[in-house]
């Protein structure tokens, strides 16, 4: 079993939401944190809020040099990387094609830019973050976990062809990465998993109109949203338990998506 105490977590999207919650959990359990985010002001506020050893790096996860600087910052500040949590992500919902109610003809389609931006951040950004951090972990003989964040949306949610595609990719990455590490004798040193939350009570979701929130909660068997701290706690257990790797772990309160998403 691994111990969080004195371990170093690199977290992107760390200025808010799940990333910030995970950072707080890591520090509470005696760990150290390197936060990366593109929003400098929010990043500075997050550092002031958190209590413990925290380094921050303004980082655009779609930029190779930025991801390299983020990984180097962890090694320079704390000498190791033990948890990689590439949580930076966005949504830009919309139907692939929208039809006119009267004519039945296509009146609007998702612009390429709307699709591509989500893929760039949610998928390419994860690849670059993990690649750069894992390189430093191997070269510095660090032991730990890569914890990706998928979603119940990976099962296919209408209006989220960009987001769902990116999160479906997160579902297969742990298997691919674990297999590659196995070939090189690294699978016991660096494990890879993904957590797949359902509806989590992050500021973005809680900012929705109450009627919308009520409809969301009506779909969840446990009758409430998932708390960000519950997701962070799951990641902590996945980190501690060295038998867990190469798979996706859902945390959704029993949620099941219907045929219409």
Secondary structure, 3 states (H helix, E strand, C coil): CCCCCCCEEEEECCCCHHHHHHHHHHHHCCCEEEEEECCHHHHHHHHHHCCCCEEEEECCCCCHHHHHHHHHHHHHHHCCCCEEEECCCCCCCECCEEECCCCCCEEEECCHHHHHHHHHHHHHHHHHHHHHHHHHHHHCCCCEEEEEECCHHHHCCCCEHHHHHHHHHHHHHHHHHHHHHHHCCCCCCEEEEEEEECCECCHHHHCCCHHHHHHHHHCCCCCCCECHHHHHHHHHHHHHCCCCCCCEEEECCCCCCCCCC
